[in-house]
Amino acid sequence: MSAPDLLARLATLEEQVAALRRAGWERDELPLFATNFTAMAFSDATTFSTLWEGVMSPRTATLSLGLTVVGDQVAGVNTGGAWQVLLGGSVVWSGTVLPTYTIAYVSTVLDLLPYRGAAGLLVEIQTRRTSGATTGGRNGNGGSIGLSPRFARLL
């Protein structure tokens, strides 16, 4: 192999590495596990309860997270609620579930830099019922709030 070929190959390799650094790439999917036994976890509790959780060791800068939330309807009464995402026990993102019996898709990118190097960071997704029926429904306690992650990507 001659020297010019080696230098040309090295220049090409440097260009490719620079392009990768500029573009970035997806690192991994974060597995989240339901704390309930149904396909879309739900809760009719009036206090926050964890429906999905996972533990990770953050080695990337961000977590791109998408959720699907839906209210319920019991005997013609629509049920609304609230949801929140916790990292290490602290609320980092939250929102409401409209009492209109419609599905909402929400997404965000969470900053993981404060947690980099943690051996085990607990990610929790919680929900609660805030309005609507107080009796009837699946468990007799009123309408339920459904919540499911659509994606959880470490970037």
C-alpha positions in Angstrom: 0.0 0.0 0.0 1.5 3.3 -1.0 1.5 6.5 1.2 -0.9 8.5 -1.0 -3.5 5.8 -0.8 -3.3 5.7 3.0 -3.6 9.5 3.2 -6.6 9.5 0.8 -8.3 6.8 2.9 -7.6 8.7 6.1 -9.1 11.9 4.6 -12.2 10.0 3.6 -12.5 8.4 7.0 -12.2 11.9 8.7 -14.9 13.3 6.4 -17.3 10.4 7.4 -16.6 10.8 11.1 -17.2 14.6 10.8 -20.5 14.0 9.0 -21.7 11.5 11.7 -20.9 14.0 14.4 -22.9 16.8 12.6 -25.9 14.6 11.9 -26.0 12.7 15.3 -27.8 9.4 15.5 -30.3 7.6 17.5 -28.8 5.7 20.4 -31.4 3.3 21.7 -35.0 2.7 22.6 -35.8 2.9 26.3 -37.9 0.0 27.4 -40.9 1.0 29.5 -42.9 -1.6 31.4 -46.6 -1.4 32.3 -47.4 -1.7 36.0 -50.9 -2.9 34.9 -51.9 -6.0 33.0 -53.9 -4.4 30.2 -52.8 -3.3 26.7 -53.3 0.3 27.5 -52.7 0.9 31.2 -55.4 2.9 32.9 -56.2 4.3 36.3 -59.3 5.6 38.0 -57.4 6.9 41.1 -57.7 10.5 42.1 -54.1 10.6 43.2 -51.2 10.0 40.8 -50.3 6.4 40.2 -47.5 5.0 38.1 -48.7 3.2 35.0 -45.3 2.8 33.2 -41.8 2.7 34.4 -38.2 1.8 33.5 -34.7 2.1 34.9 -31.8 3.4 32.8 -28.2 4.6 33.1 -28.2 7.8 31.1 -25.3 7.9 28.6 -27.0 10.2 26.1 -28.0 13.9 26.3 -31.8 13.6 25.7 -34.8 11.3 26.0 -37.4 11.8 23.2 -40.7 10.7 24.7 -44.2 10.4 23.1 -47.4 9.5 25.0 -51.0 8.6 24.1 -53.6 9.7 26.6 -57.3 9.3 26.6 -60.2 10.0 29.0 -63.2 7.8 29.7 -66.9 8.1 29.6 -69.3 6.5 32.2 -73.0 6.7 31.7 -72.6 9.8 29.4 -70.3 11.6 31.8 -66.8 12.4 30.4 -63.8 12.0 32.6 -60.7 14.1 32.5 -57.4 13.9 34.2 -53.7 14.7 34.5 -50.4 13.0 33.7 -46.8 13.5 34.6 -43.4 12.1 33.9 -40.8 11.8 36.7 -37.1 11.3 36.4 -35.5 10.2 39.7 -38.6 11.2 41.6 -38.8 14.7 40.2 -41.6 15.9 37.9 -40.0 16.9 34.6 -43.0 17.1 32.3 -46.8 17.1 32.8 -50.1 17.8 31.2 -53.8 17.3 31.2 -56.2 14.8 29.8 -59.2 16.7 28.4 -62.6 15.5 29.6 -63.8 15.1 26.0 -63.4 11.4 25.5 -60.8 12.0 22.8 -57.3 10.6 22.3 -54.4 13.1 22.6 -50.8 12.5 21.3 -48.1 14.5 23.2 -44.4 14.5 22.8 -41.3 16.2 24.1 -37.5 15.9 24.4 -36.3 15.7 28.0 -32.8 16.9 29.0 -30.8 14.0 30.6 -27.6 16.0 31.2 -28.3 16.5 35.0 -28.6 12.7 35.3 -25.6 11.6 33.3 -23.5 9.0 35.0 -26.4 7.9 37.4 -26.2 4.1 37.9 -29.9 3.7 37.9 -32.4 6.5 37.0 -36.1 5.6 37.5 -38.4 6.9 34.8 -42.1 6.9 35.8 -45.2 7.9 33.8 -48.2 8.6 36.1 -51.8 9.6 35.7 -54.8 10.5 37.8 -58.5 11.3 37.3 -59.5 14.9 38.1 -63.0 15.2 36.8 -66.0 13.2 35.7 -68.0 10.3 37.1 -67.1 9.1 40.6 -69.0 5.8 40.4 -69.4 3.1 37.8 -66.8 2.3 35.2 -64.3 -0.6 35.2 -63.7 -0.7 38.9 -66.7 1.1 40.2 -64.7 4.2 41.0 -65.7 6.3 38.0 -64.0 7.0 34.7 -60.5 5.8 34.0 -57.6 7.7 32.4 -55.7 5.6 29.8 -52.0 6.3 29.1 -49.5 4.5 26.9 -46.0 5.5 25.6 -45.7 5.7 21.8 -41.9 6.0 21.8 -39.0 6.5 24.2 -35.8 7.1 22.3 -32.4 7.9 23.9 -30.7 10.4 21.6 
